[in-house]
């Protein structure tokens, strides 16, 4: 997993305002990086070894983060969108079918609609630490 300091990246790209970053072609990757860093910080601040992984198979199906919690694997998809789309859970659903160790997954995005289904929870990025509460 590769991550960069988002503040440093913003500076290097010359992004000074919120409107600039929302229009930047790298916005999705910057947002994903921000969420991954927050997940890592949460674990490190608790004195835990980071156990976050990335999944991609030969068909290029991927899951942004796999969190290993004991013997469970928690798939996490990260989207910069403000509006939830059912397609956001494709990778999570695929991974849950693929791995018997997969548990309930998460979609973390920038929208305000937060809800739960049997297979996944949808969270706003400010609540990213809830991934570790279950």
N, C-alpha and C positions, 0 to 999 in steps of 0.2 A: 504494500500500500504506500502510495506516495502522497505526501502532503507538504504544503508550503505555508509559511506565515502569511495570512491573508492581508494584514496591514502592510507588510513589506511588498507583497504583490501589487496591492492597490497603488502604492507609491511608485513602484517601478513602471506600472502601466500608465501613470499620470492621471489616475482617477481621483477626482477631488470632491465630487458631489454624488448624492444618491441617484440623481437622474442619469449621470454618466455611467454608473455601474449597471443600472437596469437596462441600458441600451448596448452595453459592451458585448461583443460576440463571445467572450469568455465567461459571461455571467453564470451560466449553468455549472461550469467547472469550478468557478470561484465559490459559488454557493455550496457545492458538494464538498469542497475542501474545508470550508468553514464548519460544516456539520461534522465531518470526520475529525477535525481538530477538537471540537467540543466533546465528542465521544472519547477521544484519547485523553483529554484533560480531566474528564470526570474520573476515569479509571486511575490515572496517575495521581490525582489529588487524594484518592482514597487509599493510595499505597498499593494498588493492584497492578499486576502485570497486564499490559495491554494485550488483549486477545481478540483483535479485530482483523478480519481477513477480507479478501476480495475473491469473487467467484466469476469465472468465465469459462464456458465449455467450447468445444471445437465448432459449434454452430453459432458462436458469438452471443449466446444467451448469457446474460450477466446479472449479478446482484452486487450492488455497490458496496455493501458491508455485510459480512457474516460475523456475528458476535457469538463466541463460544462461551456458554454459561454452563459449566459442569459438562455434562454429556449432551446438552442441547445445543443446537445451532440455530441462531435467531437471524433470519434474513431481513435486511434493512435496505429499502430503496429510498434514494434521495432525489427530490425533484425541486427545481427552483420556481416552479409555477405557483401562481396565486390561486388557481382553481383546480380542484381535484378532478382527476380523470381516471376512470376504471382501468385504463391501460397501464397505469402506474404500478399495479400489482402483478403484472405478467411475470416478471422475474421472480418475485416472491412466491407466487403460486407454483411456478415451474420447479423451483428449488424445494418447496415443501413436498411435491410429488416425488421428486428425485431422491431425497434423503430421508430415511426413517428417523434420523435424529433432529430433523427440522421441527421447530415449534412455531407458535404464532409469530407472524412477522410484523414489520412496521413500514409505513410510508411516512417519511419526514419531508415536509414541503413548506412553502412560505405562505400558504393560505390560512384562513381563520377557521374553516370548517374542521372540527375534530370529532371523530367518531370511531366506533369499534365494530368489527364483525367477528364471526367465529374464527376466521383465519388470519386477520391482521387488524392493526390499529393505525389510524391516521392521526399524525401529530403535527402541530406547528413546530418549526425548528427551535423556538425558544424553550420548548418542553422536551428537548432531546434527551435529557437525563432520565426521563420516564422509561426509556428502553431498559435501564438497569434495575427497575423496581420490581418487575415481575418475578 
